[in-house]
Amino acid sequence: MDGCTSDSATVHITVRPPLVIQVSKDTAICQGKSITALATGTGGIPAKYLFTWEGSLGAGTTKTLAPVSTQNYSVVLSDGCSTTDRGFIRITVFPKPVSKPSAQKTTIMQNQSIQFENGSTGATQYLWKFGDGTSSNLDSPTHQYMDTGYFNVTLTAINNQGCTDSTILKKYINVLPAFYCYIPNAFTPGNLDSLNLCFKPKGQAISSYIMEIFSRWGNTVYKGNKCWDGTYNGQPLPDGMFIYHITVTDVYGNTYKYSGTVYILN
């Protein structure tokens, strides 16, 4: 007897149910993705099941399929005795969009607005992440960075089928300190608390400065680029009002001129 029949004391023929194959349902994926397809069967001789995937995919009950375009797959179930059965699965492949972010400037000052540009194709929705904890769903948003430093920018493009593509631009935006400057109106060079002992411009993103200080009668008592300690020729000056002219240069090479009065208070 062969494996297709069985016998007992009385010879009889065992009628087995026909082979029937079940394959995963037709499905759709985004380009670049994969699915795991499953084939199962009923009938015939289960112990001898052989699932053969056509197209040089080999044998097995499961296959990881990653077509680059829409494709039909077939798998044949055999057991060496029964009539074979064939199953089919169609995988529809949706094209994915292409994410392409950029910015009009990549080096800006703190609190300065920056315009981002969207060169993506094949997308209908967007998600920008600016690297500072904030995001936007606009096509080409503007953004202000409150902190200084380097920031990554990520743009995720999404199409109508839900397929996505993301681009990360690492350390893309360099945010420099914003320039600001203020001039004190008084200082206390003789004060023993070690506070406000000299006079100079203060602020952020200051590269250098040069000062000229005059007495109320127009005599120059100081000229230089150091913090003025309220002396003239090494001698402390008395309390009173002095006139200053200051030129400040920021870290970006811009110059600013300030004039006013400052008081020595001891």
KEKE-3310 file (N, C-alpha, C; in steps of 0.2 Angstrom, whole numbers, plus 5000, padded with zeros to 4 digits):
npx = (5004:5002:5006:4994:4983:4975:4975:4966:4960:4951:4952:4951:4947:4953:4945:4951:4949:4950:4964:4965:4971:4975:4978:4987:4977:4974:4984:4990:5005:5017:5030:5046:5043:5038:5029:5024:5019:5007:5004:4992:4984:4971:4964:4969:4985:4991:5004:5012:5013:5018:5023:5025:5032:5030:5041:5055:5055:5056:5052:5040:5029:5028:5032:5043:5039:5043:5040:5045:5036:5018:5013:5008:5008:5010:5007:5009:5001:5005:5005:5010:5001:4988:4978:4985:4984:4982:4986:4984:4991:4989:5000:4998:5008:5011:5018:5030:5032:5044:5055:5061:5069:5074:5082:5081:5091:5105:5112:5108:5103:5098:5081:5078:5068:5066:5065:5058:5060:5051:5054:5048:5041:5026:5018:5005:5004:5013:5026:5036:5050:5059:5070:5071:5061:5049:5036:5029:5015:5014:5016:5028:5035:5038:5050:5056:5070:5073:5083:5101:5114:5117:5105:5095:5085:5070:5060:5045:5037:5021:5009:4993:4990:4996:5009:5026:5040:5056:5067:5082:5091:5106:5112:5109:5104:5112:5111:5115:5120:5109:5112:5113:5115:5118:5121:5127:5121:5128:5141:5151:5166:5173:5166:5165:5159:5163:5155:5150:5162:5168:5166:5158:5152:5138:5131:5126:5134:5144:5159:5170:5174:5177:5180:5178:5179:5174:5176:5164:5168:5173:5186:5196:5196:5198:5202:5200:5199:5196:5188:5183:5190:5186:5197:5209:5224:5229:5224:5210:5194:5183:5166:5152:5146:5150:5154:5151:5157:5155:5160:5154:5157:5149:5148:5146:5152:5146:5144:5140:5136:5136:5131:5131:5128:5137:5137:5149:5148:5152)
npy = (4994:5012:5028:5035:5027:5016:5002:4988:4974:4970:4975:4991:5007:5023:5038:5053:5070:5083:5093:5109:5125:5139:5156:5171:5187:5197:5212:5229:5239:5251:5258:5250:5244:5228:5213:5198:5184:5171:5154:5141:5124:5112:5096:5081:5074:5080:5078:5077:5089:5101:5117:5126:5141:5150:5158:5157:5158:5147:5135:5133:5138:5152:5168:5182:5196:5208:5217:5229:5235:5233:5217:5200:5185:5167:5151:5134:5120:5104:5086:5074:5065:5069:5079:5094:5111:5128:5144:5162:5178:5195:5209:5226:5240:5255:5270:5279:5295:5309:5316:5332:5344:5361:5377:5395:5402:5395:5399:5409:5423:5422:5422:5427:5426:5412:5405:5391:5379:5369:5356:5344:5329:5321:5321:5325:5329:5336:5335:5345:5345:5355:5353:5359:5355:5359:5359:5358:5358:5364:5368:5375:5382:5396:5400:5403:5402:5401:5398:5396:5388:5372:5365:5350:5347:5340:5333:5325:5318:5314:5304:5302:5289:5286:5283:5286:5297:5302:5315:5319:5333:5335:5345:5357:5370:5384:5393:5409:5420:5433:5450:5462:5478:5487:5502:5506:5519:5523:5520:5512:5515:5516:5508:5496:5483:5476:5477:5484:5491:5496:5504:5500:5495:5483:5467:5456:5445:5454:5459:5469:5485:5503:5516:5534:5545:5560:5574:5585:5597:5595:5589:5575:5561:5547:5535:5521:5503:5495:5491:5505:5512:5523:5532:5545:5547:5538:5542:5543:5549:5562:5560:5562:5569:5562:5562:5551:5543:5529:5516:5501:5485:5471:5453:5449:5459:5471:5488:5500:5515:5524:5537:5547:5550:5546:5542:5544:5536:5535)
npz = (5000:4997:5003:5001:5003:5015:5025:5033:5042:5033:5017:5012:5004:5009:5008:5006:5011:4998:4994:5001:5000:5010:5009:5014:5015:5000:5000:5004:5003:5008:4997:4999:5011:5019:5020:5029:5022:5024:5022:5023:5025:5022:5022:5012:5016:5030:5036:5026:5019:5007:5004:4990:4984:4970:4958:4962:4976:4984:4997:5011:5024:5027:5021:5018:5010:4999:4988:4974:4966:4962:4964:4959:4969:4970:4977:4979:4986:4990:4993:4989:4985:4984:4973:4968:4975:4972:4978:4979:4981:4981:4981:4983:4979:4986:4980:4989:4997:4994:5005:5007:5015:5018:5022:5021:5027:5037:5047:5060:5071:5088:5092:5080:5065:5055:5038:5033:5019:5008:4998:4995:4987:4980:4992:5004:5016:5030:5043:5053:5063:5074:5082:5094:5102:5097:5084:5068:5056:5044:5027:5022:5035:5046:5059:5075:5085:5102:5110:5110:5099:5090:5080:5075:5061:5056:5043:5039:5027:5020:5011:5003:5005:5017:5017:5021:5022:5029:5032:5040:5045:5052:5065:5058:5059:5065:5079:5084:5098:5102:5099:5111:5121:5135:5144:5160:5171:5182:5194:5207:5212:5224:5233:5246:5244:5233:5221:5205:5203:5192:5176:5161:5145:5144:5141:5128:5116:5113:5105:5106:5112:5113:5123:5127:5140:5147:5158:5166:5161:5149:5148:5144:5153:5152:5140:5131:5130:5141:5157:5165:5180:5187:5189:5186:5179:5188:5200:5211:5205:5210:5217:5205:5189:5173:5156:5142:5127:5117:5107:5101:5095:5088:5089:5076:5068:5067:5071:5084:5091:5106:5117:5132:5150:5165:5182:5195:5211:5227)
capx = (5000:5006:5004:4988:4978:4977:4971:4965:4959:4947:4955:4946:4950:4951:4944:4953:4946:4954:4969:4963:4976:4973:4984:4985:4973:4977:4985:4994:5011:5021:5036:5051:5040:5037:5024:5025:5013:5006:5000:4990:4980:4967:4963:4975:4989:4995:5011:5016:5011:5024:5021:5030:5031:5033:5046:5061:5055:5057:5046:5039:5023:5028:5037:5043:5038:5045:5040:5046:5030:5013:5014:5005:5012:5006:5010:5006:5001:5005:5006:5013:4996:4982:4978:4988:4980:4986:4983:4986:4990:4991:5002:4998:5013:5010:5024:5031:5034:5051:5055:5067:5068:5079:5080:5084:5097:5106:5115:5104:5103:5093:5074:5077:5064:5069:5060:5060:5057:5049:5055:5046:5037:5022:5016:5000:5004:5020:5027:5042:5052:5064:5075:5070:5055:5043:5035:5024:5012:5013:5020:5034:5034:5044:5051:5060:5073:5074:5090:5107:5117:5115:5098:5093:5079:5067:5054:5042:5032:5015:5005:4986:4990:4999:5016:5030:5048:5058:5074:5085:5097:5109:5116:5108:5103:5116:5108:5120:5117:5107:5116:5110:5120:5116:5126:5125:5121:5132:5145:5154:5173:5175:5162:5169:5155:5165:5150:5150:5168:5171:5161:5159:5145:5136:5126:5127:5137:5149:5165:5174:5172:5182:5177:5181:5176:5175:5173:5159:5171:5176:5192:5196:5199:5199:5201:5203:5195:5195:5183:5186:5189:5185:5203:5213:5232:5230:5220:5202:5190:5177:5159:5150:5144:5154:5151:5155:5156:5157:5158:5153:5157:5146:5152:5145:5156:5142:5146:5135:5138:5132:5133:5127:5131:5137:5139:5153:5145:5156)
capy = (5000:5018:5033:5038:5023:5013:4995:4984:4967:4970:4980:4997:5013:5029:5044:5059:5077:5086:5098:5116:5130:5146:5161:5178:5191:5203:5218:5235:5241:5257:5256:5250:5240:5221:5209:5191:5180:5164:5149:5135:5120:5107:5090:5078:5071:5085:5076:5077:5095:5105:5123:5129:5147:5151:5164:5156:5159:5141:5132:5136:5141:5159:5171:5189:5198:5216:5219:5236:5237:5229:5210:5194:5179:5161:5146:5128:5115:5097:5081:5068:5060:5072:5084:5100:5117:5134:5150:5168:5184:5201:5215:5232:5244:5262:5274:5283:5302:5310:5322:5337:5350:5366:5383:5400:5403:5390:5403:5415:5425:5421:5426:5429:5421:5408:5403:5384:5378:5362:5353:5337:5327:5315:5321:5330:5332:5337:5336:5347:5345:5360:5351:5362:5353:5362:5356:5362:5354:5368:5366:5379:5386:5400:5398:5407:5399:5405:5396:5396:5382:5369:5361:5346:5348:5334:5334:5319:5319:5309:5305:5300:5282:5285:5281:5292:5298:5307:5317:5322:5337:5335:5351:5360:5377:5387:5399:5413:5424:5440:5456:5468:5481:5493:5506:5508:5526:5525:5515:5514:5512:5516:5504:5490:5477:5473:5477:5490:5494:5500:5506:5498:5493:5476:5464:5449:5445:5460:5457:5473:5491:5508:5522:5540:5548:5567:5578:5590:5603:5593:5586:5568:5557:5540:5533:5514:5497:5492:5493:5511:5511:5530:5536:5549:5547:5534:5545:5542:5555:5563:5559:5567:5566:5561:5561:5545:5541:5522:5512:5494:5480:5464:5447:5449:5464:5477:5493:5504:5521:5527:5543:5548:5552:5541:5545:5541:5537:5532)
capz = (5000:4997:5008:4999:5006:5022:5025:5039:5040:5027:5012:5009:5002:5013:5004:5010:5008:4994:4997:5000:5002:5012:5009:5017:5010:4997:5005:5001:5007:5005:4994:5004:5017:5018:5024:5030:5020:5027:5019:5027:5021:5024:5018:5010:5021:5033:5038:5020:5016:5005:5001:4986:4982:4964:4957:4965:4983:4988:5001:5017:5026:5028:5016:5019:5003:4999:4980:4973:4963:4963:4961:4962:4971:4970:4981:4978:4991:4988:4998:4985:4983:4982:4968:4971:4975:4971:4981:4976:4985:4977:4985:4980:4982:4985:4980:4995:4995:4995:5009:5005:5018:5017:5025:5017:5031:5042:5053:5062:5078:5093:5091:5073:5061:5049:5034:5030:5012:5007:4991:4995:4981:4981:4998:5005:5023:5032:5050:5054:5070:5073:5086:5100:5106:5094:5078:5063:5051:5039:5021:5023:5040:5049:5066:5079:5090:5108:5113:5105:5098:5084:5080:5070:5058:5053:5039:5037:5021:5021:5006:5005:5007:5023:5016:5024:5021:5033:5031:5046:5044:5058:5067:5052:5061:5070:5082:5088:5103:5099:5102:5115:5125:5139:5147:5166:5172:5188:5197:5214:5212:5231:5237:5248:5243:5226:5216:5201:5204:5186:5171:5154:5142:5146:5136:5125:5109:5112:5103:5108:5113:5115:5127:5129:5146:5148:5164:5164:5158:5142:5148:5143:5159:5151:5133:5130:5129:5147:5161:5168:5187:5190:5191:5181:5180:5194:5206:5211:5204:5215:5214:5200:5182:5168:5149:5138:5120:5117:5101:5102:5090:5090:5086:5069:5065:5067:5076:5087:5095:5112:5121:5138:5156:5170:5189:5200:5217:5232)
cpx = (5004:5003:4997:4982:4980:4973:4970:4964:4955:4950:4949:4950:4948:4951:4946:4950:4952:4959:4966:4968:4972:4979:4982:4981:4977:4978:4989:4999:5013:5028:5042:5049:5040:5032:5026:5018:5013:5002:4998:4986:4976:4966:4970:4978:4993:5002:5015:5015:5018:5021:5027:5028:5034:5037:5052:5061:5056:5051:5046:5032:5022:5034:5037:5044:5039:5045:5041:5040:5024:5014:5010:5010:5007:5010:5006:5007:5001:5007:5009:5008:4990:4983:4981:4983:4984:4982:4987:4986:4993:4994:5002:5004:5012:5017:5025:5034:5042:5052:5062:5066:5075:5077:5084:5090:5098:5110:5111:5105:5097:5087:5073:5073:5068:5064:5062:5056:5056:5049:5053:5042:5032:5019:5010:5000:5012:5020:5035:5044:5059:5070:5075:5064:5048:5042:5030:5021:5011:5018:5027:5034:5040:5044:5056:5063:5075:5081:5095:5110:5115:5109:5097:5086:5076:5061:5051:5036:5027:5011:4998:4985:4993:5006:5020:5037:5050:5066:5076:5091:5100:5113:5115:5107:5108:5113:5113:5117:5115:5111:5111:5116:5116:5121:5124:5125:5125:5136:5149:5161:5175:5171:5166:5165:5158:5160:5151:5156:5171:5165:5163:5152:5144:5131:5128:5129:5141:5155:5171:5171:5178:5178:5181:5177:5178:5172:5168:5161:5174:5183:5192:5200:5200:5198:5204:5197:5194:5189:5186:5184:5188:5191:5205:5220:5233:5227:5213:5199:5185:5170:5157:5148:5149:5151:5155:5152:5159:5155:5159:5153:5154:5150:5151:5148:5152:5144:5140:5138:5133:5135:5129:5131:5131:5140:5144:5150:5149:5153)
cpy = (5006:5022:5036:5034:5020:5006:4993:4977:4966:4976:4985:5003:5019:5035:5050:5065:5080:5092:5105:5120:5137:5151:5168:5182:5196:5209:5223:5237:5247:5254:5256:5246:5233:5218:5202:5188:5173:5160:5143:5130:5115:5102:5086:5074:5077:5084:5077:5084:5098:5111:5126:5136:5148:5158:5163:5158:5153:5139:5135:5138:5149:5162:5179:5192:5206:5218:5227:5239:5232:5222:5205:5188:5173:5156:5140:5123:5108:5092:5074:5064:5064:5077:5091:5106:5123:5140:5156:5174:5190:5207:5221:5237:5251:5266:5278:5290:5303:5317:5326:5343:5355:5372:5389:5402:5397:5393:5409:5417:5423:5425:5428:5424:5418:5405:5396:5383:5370:5360:5346:5336:5322:5315:5326:5332:5332:5337:5338:5347:5349:5358:5355:5361:5355:5359:5360:5357:5358:5366:5369:5384:5391:5398:5402:5402:5403:5404:5396:5389:5379:5365:5357:5348:5342:5335:5327:5321:5313:5310:5302:5293:5280:5283:5288:5291:5303:5308:5321:5326:5338:5342:5356:5368:5379:5393:5403:5418:5431:5445:5461:5471:5487:5496:5508:5516:5528:5519:5517:5511:5512:5511:5497:5483:5474:5473:5484:5494:5498:5500:5504:5496:5485:5474:5457:5450:5452:5457:5462:5480:5496:5514:5528:5543:5555:5569:5582:5596:5601:5590:5578:5565:5550:5539:5526:5509:5492:5495:5499:5511:5518:5534:5540:5549:5543:5536:5545:5549:5556:5561:5564:5564:5567:5560:5555:5545:5534:5519:5505:5490:5473:5459:5446:5454:5471:5482:5498:5509:5523:5533:5544:5551:5546:5545:5541:5542:5532:5531)
cpz = (5000:5002:5006:5001:5012:5021:5032:5037:5034:5022:5010:5008:5006:5008:5008:5007:5004:4997:4996:5003:5004:5012:5012:5012:5006:5001:5001:5006:5004:5002:4999:5010:5014:5022:5025:5028:5023:5023:5023:5023:5025:5019:5016:5016:5024:5034:5032:5016:5013:5001:4997:4983:4975:4963:4961:4973:4987:4992:5008:5018:5026:5023:5018:5012:5003:4991:4980:4969:4964:4960:4964:4963:4971:4974:4980:4984:4988:4994:4995:4983:4980:4976:4971:4971:4975:4975:4978:4981:4981:4982:4981:4983:4980:4985:4986:4993:4996:4999:5007:5009:5017:5021:5021:5020:5035:5048:5054:5069:5082:5092:5084:5069:5056:5045:5031:5023:5011:5000:4990:4989:4983:4988:4999:5012:5025:5040:5050:5061:5070:5078:5093:5104:5103:5087:5074:5058:5044:5033:5022:5029:5042:5056:5069:5085:5096:5111:5108:5104:5091:5085:5074:5067:5054:5049:5037:5032:5021:5015:5008:5007:5014:5023:5018:5022:5025:5032:5038:5044:5051:5059:5061:5053:5066:5073:5086:5093:5100:5103:5106:5119:5129:5143:5154:5167:5179:5190:5203:5215:5219:5235:5239:5247:5236:5221:5212:5202:5198:5181:5164:5151:5143:5141:5134:5118:5107:5111:5106:5109:5114:5118:5127:5134:5147:5155:5161:5160:5151:5142:5148:5149:5158:5143:5133:5130:5135:5152:5165:5176:5190:5192:5185:5183:5187:5200:5205:5209:5209:5212:5210:5194:5177:5161:5145:5131:5119:5110:5102:5096:5092:5087:5079:5065:5064:5072:5078:5092:5100:5115:5127:5144:5161:5177:5193:5207:5222:5239)
residu = (MET:ASP:GLY:CYS:THR:SER:ASP:SER:ALA:THR:VAL:HIS:ILE:THR:VAL:ARG:PRO:PRO:LEU:VAL:ILE:GLN:VAL:SER:LYS:ASP:THR:ALA:ILE:CYS:GLN:GLY:LYS:SER:ILE:THR:ALA:LEU:ALA:THR:GLY:THR:GLY:GLY:ILE:PRO:ALA:LYS:TYR:LEU:PHE:THR:TRP:GLU:GLY:SER:LEU:GLY:ALA:GLY:THR:THR:LYS:THR:LEU:ALA:PRO:VAL:SER:THR:GLN:ASN:TYR:SER:VAL:VAL:LEU:SER:ASP:GLY:CYS:SER:THR:THR:ASP:ARG:GLY:PHE:ILE:ARG:ILE:THR:VAL:PHE:PRO:LYS:PRO:VAL:SER:LYS:PRO:SER:ALA:GLN:LYS:THR:THR:ILE:MET:GLN:ASN:GLN:SER:ILE:GLN:PHE:GLU:ASN:GLY:SER:THR:GLY:ALA:THR:GLN:TYR:LEU:TRP:LYS:PHE:GLY:ASP:GLY:THR:SER:SER:ASN:LEU:ASP:SER:PRO:THR:HIS:GLN:TYR:MET:ASP:THR:GLY:TYR:PHE:ASN:VAL:THR:LEU:THR:ALA:ILE:ASN:ASN:GLN:GLY:CYS:THR:ASP:SER:THR:ILE:LEU:LYS:LYS:TYR:ILE:ASN:VAL:LEU:PRO:ALA:PHE:TYR:CYS:TYR:ILE:PRO:ASN:ALA:PHE:THR:PRO:GLY:ASN:LEU:ASP:SER:LEU:ASN:LEU:CYS:PHE:LYS:PRO:LYS:GLY:GLN:ALA:ILE:SER:SER:TYR:ILE:MET:GLU:ILE:PHE:SER:ARG:TRP:GLY:ASN:THR:VAL:TYR:LYS:GLY:ASN:LYS:CYS:TRP:ASP:GLY:THR:TYR:ASN:GLY:GLN:PRO:LEU:PRO:ASP:GLY:MET:PHE:ILE:TYR:HIS:ILE:THR:VAL:THR:ASP:VAL:TYR:GLY:ASN:THR:TYR:LYS:TYR:SER:GLY:THR:VAL:TYR:ILE:LEU:ASN)
# end
